[in-house]
C-alpha cells in the first residue's frame, strides 16, 4: 500500500504571521488555489485512488480543486487533522487549526464522505495537541483504516505537522520542523 501525504495549498492564515494564525477556518489564498490546480498535472488522480482529507477548509478546498471531475474515493478523517509538531505539553489549538464541524463540511463539500465509527470527540477536538503516546495509538488505528480500504494508493491531504508526525511514527526516524513540507509538496511511503 502506498500512502502519499500532501500538504495543503497556501492558506490565508500564513499571509500575515503571527496575527493571521488567529483566523478561524482560513481558506486557500489565490496562490493556494493555483497550487491545488497544479496537482492535477503533477499527481494526476484516477478512479482507483482514494483521497483522505483533514476536516479543515483549506485541505478540503485543496482536495476539491485537485480532484475536480475525478470520480475517486473522497473521505474526510479527523486523524489527519492539524497536529502541532513537535508535540508540546500545555499547547492549545489556534483558531486556524480548529476542525470544521460535520454539518459545515458536508454542506460545503457534499462529494466528501466522513469517516465512520469514530468517537464524536475526535471530530470536535482532533489530534492537534494530543500527547505523543496517545497520537501513536491513534496513528496505528488510522494506518489500519487505510489498510481496510484495500487500495494500492491512498492520497492524504493534510498539514505540515501532521505529515511530519506520521512520517516519524511510520519510519521510526527522529524528525524536526526542518523536515516540514512546503505547500502542495508530498511525501511517499510504502507500507507492506
N, C-alpha and C positions, 0 to 999 in steps of 0.2 A: 504494500500500500504506500502510495506517495502522498505526503502532506506538503502542500505549498502554502506557506504563510505569506500573506501580502499585507503590507502596511497601507492603510487608507490614504487617499489623496490629501493634499494640503487642506487643513481646516481653518476656519476663521479664527479659532482660538489660538493660533500660532502667529497671528499677524501683528500683534501689539503686546508682546510679553513684558511683564508678567500679568498686566491688567486683563488681557484677553482670556486668560485661564479661568476667569470668573463668569464667562459667558455660559449660559445654560443651553444645552443641546445645540452646539455650534454646527453650522452647515459647512459644506465644502466651499472653499474660496473659488474664484474664477479659475485660478491656476490648478486647484484640486480637481475641478471638473475636466479640464484639459488632460491632466494626468490620468484620470479614470478612463477617458476615451482612448488614450494611447494603449491601455492594457488590452484593448480589443486586438491590436496587431502584435503586441509583444507576448501576450499569453492568451491566444485565442481559445475560447471555450467551445465545447461540443455538448450535445445532448447526453453524453455519457458522464459528464462531470457533475460534481456537486459543489456548491458554494455553501460554506458555513460562515455566517456573518455575526459580528458583535452587534448587540442591540443599542447602537448609538446612531444618530442621524448621519454623521459623516461616513461611517462604514457602510450603512445601508445605501447612501447615495453613491458611494464608490462602486459597490457591487451592482446596483441597479443600472448605472450608466454602462459599466463594463459588460453586463450580461444582457443588455437590451436586445430583444428579438432572438434570444437563445433559450430554448426550452430545456435548460439544465435544472437539476435539483437546487432549490434555494431555501436554506434553513437559517433560522436565527437562533443563536445559542448564548446564554449568559456566561458560559465557561470560557468564552473567548472575548468577554468584555474587557474594558480597560483594566490594567494592572500596574501598580507602582512597582518599579524595579530600580534598585533592589528593594525588597520588602523592608518596611520600617515600622517599628513599634509606634503606636500612637499617631500614625498618619491618618489623615482624613481625606475623603473624596472631594475633589474640587467640582464645582458646578459643570465644568466642561466634560467631566467623565461620569456624570450620572447617566444611568440607563434609561432609555425610553420605556414607558410602560407598554404592556402588551397591546392595549387598545390603540394607542397612538401609532405604534409601528405597523399594526395590521391595517389601520386606516390609510396610512401614507404609502405603504408598500405591500399591497394585497397579494402579490405573487410570491412573497416570502412567508414561509410557514414556521411557527415557533416550535422549538424542540419540545417534545412531550415528556411527561412523567418526571418533572423536576420540581423541587420544592419552590414554593412561592417566594421564599426569602432569597433564593438565588436571582430571581427576576427583579427583586427590589434592591438588594444590596450588592449583588455581583461578586467579583473576585478581587476588586481593586486593592483592598487593604487587608486581605486575609493573611494570617501568619503563614510562613513558608511550609510548615508541615501540613497545614490544612489545605493549602493550594496543591501540594503534591498529591494528596489523596484525590482531590477533585480532578487533577490533570490525568491521573490514571483512569478515572471514570470517563473523562472526555475521550481519551485515546480508545477506550473500549467502545464508546459510542461510535467513533469513526470506523472502527473495525466492523461494527454491526451493519454499517451501510453497504458493505461488500462492494465497494467501488475501488477501481485501480488508483484513481486520482481524486483528491479532495483539496479544494482551494479554501483557505481560511482567511477572510478579510477582517483584520483586527488592528491592534495598536502596537507601538514600539515596545513598551514594557511587557505586554502580553507575549509578543513573539519571543522576546529575549528570555522570559520566564519559561516558556515551553521548550525553547532550544536548550536551555541549561538543564531542565528536567530530563529531556529525552537523551541528550548527548552525554550528560554527566560532567561536562566541562564547566569551569568557573567563568562566567561572563561578566561584563561590566556595561555601563551605559555607553561606552565606546563602541559596543557591538550593536547598537541600535541601527535599524534600517532607516533609510530616508523615505519620503513619501513615495508610495507605489513600488518600492523595491520589494523583492521577495526572497524567501529562504526556502530551499527544497530539502525535505527529509524523507528518507526511505525507511519504512518500518517493516520488519519481517512479519 
